[in-house]
C-alpha cells in the first residue's frame, strides 16, 4: 500500500509539469495555428507553470525546464523547415516575456478557488500579462532584430496590431482550459492549487 501511494504521489507531482511540456511541444511548431495546427500555447503554459506548487519540484526549476524546452522545440522546428525569421538577437527577450507570464501565474495562486470571481480575477491578470508579453516580445524584436532599421515605429505598431487579439485571446482560452483542469482534477489540485 505504501509503495502504491509513493508511486502515485511521484506521478502526480510530475504530471503537471510533464503535461505543460507536452502541450508546448504540440502547439509551438506553428505559432498562430491554422486548420492543421493548434495555436501556440506557450504563454499560457508559462502562466500555468507559475500556478504550479509542489514540495518536490520548485517553480523556478519548472520555469527553467520550460525555457529550455521552448528553445529545443524552436531549434527542432527550424531544422524541419519552419522559418527562422524570429531567430535574432531579440530572441533572448523571450525570457522576460515568459517571466511575465510565469510571475503573474505565481501571483494568481492567491485567487485559486473554485469560484467565478476567482476565475474572472485570474483571467484579468492573464490578459494584462499577455498584453505586457506582447509588447516585450514585439518591441524587442523591433529594436534588436535588425530587421526593421528603416521602418518607423508607428508603421511597425500598425503592422503588428492585427496579431494582438489572437495573442491575448488564445492565451486566455488555454488559461481557462488549464485552470479548469486544475480545479476539476484532484490529482492536479493536490500539487497545483493552494487549499481554499
SELUMGU-533024 format. One record per residue (C-alpha): residue number from 1; x negated, y negated, z. Coordinates in Angstrom, 3 decimals, decimal comma. Layout:
BEGIN
<atom><i>NUM</i><u>X</u><v>Y</v><w>Z</w></atom>
...
//
This chain:
BEGIN
<atom><i>1</i><u>0,000</u><v>0,000</v><w>0,000</w></atom>
<atom><i>2</i><u>-2,842</u><v>-2,424</v><w>0,873</w></atom>
<atom><i>3</i><u>-4,656</u><v>-1,656</v><w>-2,393</w></atom>
<atom><i>4</i><u>-1,490</u><v>-2,383</v><w>-4,407</w></atom>
<atom><i>5</i><u>-0,970</u><v>-5,655</v><w>-2,512</w></atom>
<atom><i>6</i><u>-4,600</u><v>-6,731</v><w>-3,146</w></atom>
<atom><i>7</i><u>-4,363</u><v>-5,937</v><w>-6,861</w></atom>
<atom><i>8</i><u>-1,047</u><v>-7,796</v><w>-7,131</w></atom>
<atom><i>9</i><u>-2,485</u><v>-10,813</v><w>-5,294</w></atom>
<atom><i>10</i><u>-5,534</u><v>-10,922</v><w>-7,554</w></atom>
<atom><i>11</i><u>-3,460</u><v>-10,553</v><w>-10,730</w></atom>
<atom><i>12</i><u>-1,076</u><v>-13,268</v><w>-9,579</w></atom>
<atom><i>13</i><u>-3,973</u><v>-15,584</v><w>-8,742</w></atom>
<atom><i>14</i><u>-5,469</u><v>-15,269</v><w>-12,213</w></atom>
<atom><i>15</i><u>-2,192</u><v>-15,020</v><w>-14,143</w></atom>
<atom><i>16</i><u>-1,516</u><v>-18,771</v><w>-14,213</w></atom>
<atom><i>17</i><u>-4,979</u><v>-19,840</v><w>-15,475</w></atom>
<atom><i>18</i><u>-5,111</u><v>-16,964</v><w>-17,979</w></atom>
<atom><i>19</i><u>-1,664</u><v>-17,945</v><w>-19,267</w></atom>
<atom><i>20</i><u>-2,817</u><v>-21,547</v><w>-19,726</w></atom>
<atom><i>21</i><u>-5,899</u><v>-20,447</v><w>-21,663</w></atom>
<atom><i>22</i><u>-3,747</u><v>-18,208</v><w>-23,870</w></atom>
<atom><i>23</i><u>-1,220</u><v>-20,977</v><w>-24,567</w></atom>
<atom><i>24</i><u>-4,002</u><v>-23,376</v><w>-25,504</w></atom>
<atom><i>25</i><u>-5,620</u><v>-20,773</v><w>-27,767</w></atom>
<atom><i>26</i><u>-2,316</u><v>-20,055</v><w>-29,527</w></atom>
<atom><i>27</i><u>-1,446</u><v>-23,702</v><w>-30,161</w></atom>
<atom><i>28</i><u>-4,718</u><v>-25,600</v><w>-30,557</w></atom>
<atom><i>29</i><u>-5,759</u><v>-24,496</v><w>-34,043</w></atom>
<atom><i>30</i><u>-3,177</u><v>-26,749</v><w>-35,733</w></atom>
<atom><i>31</i><u>-2,852</u><v>-29,885</v><w>-33,627</w></atom>
<atom><i>32</i><u>0,616</u><v>-31,073</v><w>-34,620</w></atom>
<atom><i>33</i><u>2,126</u><v>-27,836</v><w>-35,842</w></atom>
<atom><i>34</i><u>4,065</u><v>-27,109</v><w>-38,973</w></atom>
<atom><i>35</i><u>6,533</u><v>-24,457</v><w>-39,996</w></atom>
<atom><i>36</i><u>3,948</u><v>-21,743</v><w>-39,273</w></atom>
<atom><i>37</i><u>2,194</u><v>-23,140</v><w>-36,182</w></atom>
<atom><i>38</i><u>3,277</u><v>-24,399</v><w>-32,803</w></atom>
<atom><i>39</i><u>2,277</u><v>-27,957</v><w>-31,850</w></atom>
<atom><i>40</i><u>-0,832</u><v>-28,310</v><w>-29,699</w></atom>
<atom><i>41</i><u>-0,080</u><v>-27,719</v><w>-26,009</w></atom>
<atom><i>42</i><u>-3,485</u><v>-28,832</v><w>-24,704</w></atom>
<atom><i>43</i><u>-2,265</u><v>-31,948</v><w>-22,885</w></atom>
<atom><i>44</i><u>0,484</u><v>-30,028</v><w>-21,106</w></atom>
<atom><i>45</i><u>-1,950</u><v>-27,206</v><w>-20,328</w></atom>
<atom><i>46</i><u>-4,275</u><v>-29,626</v><w>-18,540</w></atom>
<atom><i>47</i><u>-1,308</u><v>-31,159</v><w>-16,711</w></atom>
<atom><i>48</i><u>-0,119</u><v>-27,714</v><w>-15,581</w></atom>
<atom><i>49</i><u>-3,672</u><v>-26,823</v><w>-14,557</w></atom>
<atom><i>50</i><u>-3,584</u><v>-29,848</v><w>-12,258</w></atom>
<atom><i>51</i><u>-0,496</u><v>-28,371</v><w>-10,584</w></atom>
<atom><i>52</i><u>-2,292</u><v>-25,083</v><w>-10,017</w></atom>
<atom><i>53</i><u>-3,130</u><v>-24,272</v><w>-6,406</w></atom>
<atom><i>54</i><u>-4,962</u><v>-21,201</v><w>-5,219</w></atom>
<atom><i>55</i><u>-7,237</u><v>-20,175</v><w>-2,414</w></atom>
<atom><i>56</i><u>-9,348</u><v>-18,152</v><w>-4,862</w></atom>
<atom><i>57</i><u>-9,839</u><v>-20,417</v><w>-7,893</w></atom>
<atom><i>58</i><u>-10,412</u><v>-24,111</v><w>-7,344</w></atom>
<atom><i>59</i><u>-8,587</u><v>-26,625</v><w>-9,535</w></atom>
<atom><i>60</i><u>-11,906</u><v>-28,041</v><w>-10,734</w></atom>
<atom><i>61</i><u>-13,023</u><v>-24,590</v><w>-11,846</w></atom>
<atom><i>62</i><u>-9,840</u><v>-24,155</v><w>-13,867</w></atom>
<atom><i>63</i><u>-10,350</u><v>-27,630</v><w>-15,397</w></atom>
<atom><i>64</i><u>-13,920</u><v>-26,796</v><w>-16,453</w></atom>
<atom><i>65</i><u>-12,877</u><v>-23,422</v><w>-17,878</w></atom>
<atom><i>66</i><u>-10,136</u><v>-25,105</v><w>-19,906</w></atom>
<atom><i>67</i><u>-12,567</u><v>-27,761</v><w>-21,187</w></atom>
<atom><i>68</i><u>-14,985</u><v>-25,060</v><w>-22,309</w></atom>
<atom><i>69</i><u>-12,165</u><v>-23,101</v><w>-23,930</w></atom>
<atom><i>70</i><u>-10,965</u><v>-26,209</v><w>-25,795</w></atom>
<atom><i>71</i><u>-14,449</u><v>-26,660</v><w>-27,241</w></atom>
<atom><i>72</i><u>-14,758</u><v>-22,972</v><w>-28,155</w></atom>
<atom><i>73</i><u>-11,322</u><v>-22,995</v><w>-29,801</w></atom>
<atom><i>74</i><u>-12,199</u><v>-26,117</v><w>-31,815</w></atom>
<atom><i>75</i><u>-15,501</u><v>-24,565</v><w>-32,899</w></atom>
<atom><i>76</i><u>-13,731</u><v>-21,363</v><w>-33,957</w></atom>
<atom><i>77</i><u>-11,041</u><v>-23,334</v><w>-35,811</w></atom>
<atom><i>78</i><u>-13,673</u><v>-25,273</v><w>-37,757</w></atom>
<atom><i>79</i><u>-15,516</u><v>-22,049</v><w>-38,584</w></atom>
<atom><i>80</i><u>-12,301</u><v>-20,633</v><w>-40,038</w></atom>
<atom><i>81</i><u>-11,576</u><v>-23,616</v><w>-42,259</w></atom>
<atom><i>82</i><u>-9,890</u><v>-26,290</v><w>-40,137</w></atom>
<atom><i>83</i><u>-11,108</u><v>-29,787</v><w>-40,958</w></atom>
<atom><i>84</i><u>-13,944</u><v>-31,133</v><w>-38,797</w></atom>
<atom><i>85</i><u>-12,679</u><v>-34,718</v><w>-39,226</w></atom>
<atom><i>86</i><u>-12,153</u><v>-35,192</v><w>-35,468</w></atom>
<atom><i>87</i><u>-15,638</u><v>-33,999</v><w>-34,536</w></atom>
<atom><i>88</i><u>-17,707</u><v>-37,123</v><w>-33,987</w></atom>
<atom><i>89</i><u>-19,476</u><v>-38,894</v><w>-31,117</w></atom>
<atom><i>90</i><u>-15,959</u><v>-39,751</v><w>-29,867</w></atom>
<atom><i>91</i><u>-15,245</u><v>-36,045</v><w>-29,211</w></atom>
<atom><i>92</i><u>-16,744</u><v>-36,401</v><w>-25,727</w></atom>
<atom><i>93</i><u>-13,853</u><v>-38,715</v><w>-24,848</w></atom>
<atom><i>94</i><u>-11,557</u><v>-35,706</v><w>-24,776</w></atom>
<atom><i>95</i><u>-12,979</u><v>-35,123</v><w>-21,298</w></atom>
<atom><i>96</i><u>-11,374</u><v>-38,290</v><w>-19,829</w></atom>
<atom><i>97</i><u>-8,293</u><v>-37,692</v><w>-21,993</w></atom>
<atom><i>98</i><u>-7,750</u><v>-34,289</v><w>-20,404</w></atom>
<atom><i>99</i><u>-8,886</u><v>-35,514</v><w>-16,997</w></atom>
<atom><i>100</i><u>-5,979</u><v>-37,991</v><w>-17,000</w></atom>
<atom><i>101</i><u>-3,514</u><v>-35,155</v><w>-17,604</w></atom>
<atom><i>102</i><u>-5,140</u><v>-32,890</v><w>-15,029</w></atom>
<atom><i>103</i><u>-5,280</u><v>-35,666</v><w>-12,410</w></atom>
<atom><i>104</i><u>-1,607</u><v>-36,509</v><w>-12,882</w></atom>
<atom><i>105</i><u>-0,781</u><v>-32,801</v><w>-12,542</w></atom>
<atom><i>106</i><u>-2,700</u><v>-32,780</v><w>-9,277</w></atom>
<atom><i>107</i><u>-0,853</u><v>-35,906</v><w>-8,134</w></atom>
<atom><i>108</i><u>2,530</u><v>-34,380</v><w>-9,066</w></atom>
<atom><i>109</i><u>2,074</u><v>-31,435</v><w>-6,699</w></atom>
<atom><i>110</i><u>3,828</u><v>-33,598</v><w>-4,136</w></atom>
<atom><i>111</i><u>7,016</u><v>-33,606</v><w>-6,274</w></atom>
<atom><i>112</i><u>7,215</u><v>-29,861</v><w>-6,865</w></atom>
<atom><i>113</i><u>10,572</u><v>-28,924</v><w>-5,510</w></atom>
<atom><i>114</i><u>13,401</u><v>-27,303</v><w>-7,438</w></atom>
<atom><i>115</i><u>15,460</u><v>-30,464</v><w>-7,878</w></atom>
<atom><i>116</i><u>16,474</u><v>-32,690</v><w>-10,760</w></atom>
<atom><i>117</i><u>14,904</u><v>-35,702</v><w>-9,025</w></atom>
<atom><i>118</i><u>11,514</u><v>-33,969</v><w>-8,762</w></atom>
<atom><i>119</i><u>11,657</u><v>-32,942</v><w>-12,411</w></atom>
<atom><i>120</i><u>12,536</u><v>-36,464</v><w>-13,601</w></atom>
<atom><i>121</i><u>9,784</u><v>-37,994</v><w>-11,471</w></atom>
<atom><i>122</i><u>7,248</u><v>-35,445</v><w>-12,733</w></atom>
<atom><i>123</i><u>8,268</u><v>-35,978</v><w>-16,359</w></atom>
<atom><i>124</i><u>7,925</u><v>-39,732</v><w>-15,907</w></atom>
<atom><i>125</i><u>4,342</u><v>-39,184</v><w>-14,785</w></atom>
<atom><i>126</i><u>3,732</u><v>-36,798</v><w>-17,693</w></atom>
<atom><i>127</i><u>4,966</u><v>-39,483</v><w>-20,117</w></atom>
<atom><i>128</i><u>2,707</u><v>-42,110</v><w>-18,531</w></atom>
<atom><i>129</i><u>-0,304</u><v>-39,770</v><w>-18,516</w></atom>
<atom><i>130</i><u>0,198</u><v>-38,623</v><w>-22,106</w></atom>
<atom><i>131</i><u>0,527</u><v>-42,262</v><w>-23,189</w></atom>
<atom><i>132</i><u>-2,771</u><v>-43,039</v><w>-21,464</w></atom>
<atom><i>133</i><u>-4,304</u><v>-39,920</v><w>-23,041</w></atom>
<atom><i>134</i><u>-3,076</u><v>-41,058</v><w>-26,475</w></atom>
<atom><i>135</i><u>-4,800</u><v>-44,412</v><w>-26,097</w></atom>
<atom><i>136</i><u>-8,014</u><v>-42,968</v><w>-24,652</w></atom>
<atom><i>137</i><u>-8,412</u><v>-40,408</v><w>-27,421</w></atom>
<atom><i>138</i><u>-7,375</u><v>-42,687</v><w>-30,278</w></atom>
<atom><i>139</i><u>-9,163</u><v>-45,839</v><w>-29,192</w></atom>
<atom><i>140</i><u>-12,376</u><v>-43,939</v><w>-28,508</w></atom>
<atom><i>141</i><u>-12,073</u><v>-42,345</v><w>-31,943</w></atom>
<atom><i>142</i><u>-11,626</u><v>-45,786</v><w>-33,497</w></atom>
<atom><i>143</i><u>-14,557</u><v>-47,228</v><w>-31,576</w></atom>
<atom><i>144</i><u>-17,102</u><v>-44,393</v><w>-31,656</w></atom>
<atom><i>145</i><u>-16,329</u><v>-42,029</v><w>-34,537</w></atom>
<atom><i>146</i><u>-17,962</u><v>-44,247</v><w>-37,153</w></atom>
<atom><i>147</i><u>-15,026</u><v>-43,585</v><w>-39,494</w></atom>
<atom><i>148</i><u>-13,292</u><v>-46,967</v><w>-39,163</w></atom>
<atom><i>149</i><u>-16,088</u><v>-49,532</v><w>-39,350</w></atom>
<atom><i>150</i><u>-14,239</u><v>-51,661</v><w>-41,907</w></atom>
<atom><i>151</i><u>-10,661</u><v>-51,183</v><w>-40,674</w></atom>
<atom><i>152</i><u>-9,246</u><v>-53,882</v><w>-38,374</w></atom>
<atom><i>153</i><u>-7,927</u><v>-52,545</v><w>-35,073</w></atom>
<atom><i>154</i><u>-4,404</u><v>-53,782</v><w>-35,839</w></atom>
<atom><i>155</i><u>-4,307</u><v>-51,688</v><w>-39,024</w></atom>
<atom><i>156</i><u>-5,657</u><v>-48,685</v><w>-37,155</w></atom>
<atom><i>157</i><u>-2,988</u><v>-49,015</v><w>-34,461</w></atom>
<atom><i>158</i><u>-0,283</u><v>-49,217</v><w>-37,130</w></atom>
<atom><i>159</i><u>-1,753</u><v>-46,122</v><w>-38,834</w></atom>
<atom><i>160</i><u>-1,694</u><v>-44,003</v><w>-35,670</w></atom>
<atom><i>161</i><u>1,617</u><v>-45,278</v><w>-34,230</w></atom>
<atom><i>162</i><u>3,652</u><v>-42,592</v><w>-36,021</w></atom>
<atom><i>163</i><u>1,712</u><v>-39,872</v><w>-34,134</w></atom>
<atom><i>164</i><u>2,695</u><v>-41,243</v><w>-30,731</w></atom>
<atom><i>165</i><u>6,259</u><v>-39,801</v><w>-30,443</w></atom>
<atom><i>166</i><u>5,053</u><v>-36,247</v><w>-31,223</w></atom>
<atom><i>167</i><u>2,009</u><v>-36,614</v><w>-28,985</w></atom>
<atom><i>168</i><u>4,124</u><v>-37,501</v><w>-25,963</w></atom>
<atom><i>169</i><u>7,241</u><v>-35,546</v><w>-26,968</w></atom>
<atom><i>170</i><u>5,548</u><v>-32,176</v><w>-27,425</w></atom>
<atom><i>171</i><u>3,653</u><v>-32,666</v><w>-24,170</w></atom>
<atom><i>172</i><u>6,917</u><v>-33,306</v><w>-22,346</w></atom>
<atom><i>173</i><u>8,551</u><v>-30,226</v><w>-23,893</w></atom>
<atom><i>174</i><u>5,665</u><v>-27,967</v><w>-22,913</w></atom>
<atom><i>175</i><u>5,516</u><v>-29,509</v><w>-19,434</w></atom>
<atom><i>176</i><u>9,240</u><v>-28,841</v><w>-18,899</w></atom>
<atom><i>177</i><u>8,805</u><v>-25,234</v><w>-20,031</w></atom>
<atom><i>178</i><u>5,749</u><v>-24,725</v><w>-17,816</w></atom>
<atom><i>179</i><u>7,391</u><v>-26,398</v><w>-14,862</w></atom>
<atom><i>180</i><u>10,496</u><v>-24,211</v><w>-15,333</w></atom>
<atom><i>181</i><u>8,384</u><v>-21,045</v><w>-15,362</w></atom>
<atom><i>182</i><u>6,631</u><v>-22,148</v><w>-12,186</w></atom>
<atom><i>183</i><u>9,954</u><v>-22,863</v><w>-10,450</w></atom>
<atom><i>184</i><u>11,707</u><v>-19,674</v><w>-11,630</w></atom>
<atom><i>185</i><u>8,915</u><v>-17,099</v><w>-11,473</w></atom>
<atom><i>186</i><u>7,973</u><v>-16,227</v><w>-7,887</w></atom>
<atom><i>187</i><u>4,538</u><v>-14,915</v><w>-8,883</w></atom>
<atom><i>188</i><u>3,569</u><v>-18,313</v><w>-10,320</w></atom>
<atom><i>189</i><u>5,292</u><v>-20,124</v><w>-7,487</w></atom>
<atom><i>190</i><u>3,172</u><v>-18,346</v><w>-4,925</w></atom>
<atom><i>191</i><u>-0,077</u><v>-19,724</v><w>-6,326</w></atom>
<atom><i>192</i><u>1,061</u><v>-22,814</v><w>-8,191</w></atom>
<atom><i>193</i><u>3,660</u><v>-24,624</v><w>-6,154</w></atom>
<atom><i>194</i><u>3,431</u><v>-26,181</v><w>-2,743</w></atom>
<atom><i>195</i><u>6,188</u><v>-24,956</v><w>-0,465</w></atom>
<atom><i>196</i><u>9,189</u><v>-27,265</v><w>-0,393</w></atom>
//
